[in-house]
Each structure stands twice: as structure tokens, then as C-alpha cells.
Amino acid sequence: MSETFGLSSVPEKAALESWRAYATDLAKSPLLPKPFAGNPVNVGLAIQYAAQMQLPVLTVVNAMYQPRPGGNLGFATEFMVG
């Protein structure tokens, strides 16, 4: 499946349904980092970030983290440095 999904900051309904289906499927993988495995909502958020940054979804999923419950999302240093 392509990871482009008609990139925009506010997806249209068809793109949103495509994102939702992709997030649900991807969340089933036990290979995802713990905050994403079994959590299609978090995967959906990563899809949105990936779309805005024009990066592959798995790149963003593997770089994102939440330093503490309720805290802002962060990205691994390796991701930001390139």
C-alpha cells in the first residue's frame, strides 16, 4: 500500500478512511514500538505527522516518542539530525 494518501494537513473523507484502514492494519504488527502496537489511534497520528513532513510512516513511527504520560511528543535525536 502506498504511504502518500493524498498528502494534506486536513485529509478529505476518502483519504481519512484510507488512513484509518492503514492505521488499523499497521497497528496489528508486533514489530511496531510499544506506543503504536495495537493502537491504531497513535498510528493514525503518526500517519498525519508523516503526511505533513512528507516522510514514510514507518520512519516517523520509529522516531516518535512521548517522554512522559500527557507530555508533548518528541522525536529521537538521530531523526532530527538526519
HUQUI-V793890 format. One record per residue. N is the residue number from 0. PSI is psi in whole degrees, -180 to 180 (NA if undefined). Layout:
N_PSI / N_PSI
//
This chain:
0_138 / 1_150 / 2_16 / 3_-44 / 4_29 / 5_66 / 6_126 / 7_161 / 8_-25 / 9_101 / 10_147 / 11_167 / 12_-43 / 13_-42 / 14_-39 / 15_-42 / 16_-39 / 17_-43 / 18_-45 / 19_-44 / 20_-43 / 21_-44 / 22_-42 / 23_-45 / 24_-46 / 25_-36 / 26_-18 / 27_-14 / 28_129 / 29_-4 / 30_-10 / 31_155 / 32_152 / 33_-43 / 34_-16 / 35_-31 / 36_124 / 37_10 / 38_84 / 39_-24 / 40_-45 / 41_-38 / 42_-41 / 43_-40 / 44_-41 / 45_-36 / 46_-42 / 47_-46 / 48_-45 / 49_-41 / 50_-44 / 51_-32 / 52_-2 / 53_50 / 54_159 / 55_144 / 56_-45 / 57_-29 / 58_-45 / 59_-43 / 60_-42 / 61_-13 / 62_-21 / 63_147 / 64_161 / 65_112 / 66_-30 / 67_155 / 68_130 / 69_-4 / 70_170 / 71_153 / 72_149 / 73_173 / 74_145 / 75_146 / 76_-41 / 77_-35 / 78_-45 / 79_-31 / 80_-28 / 81_NA
//
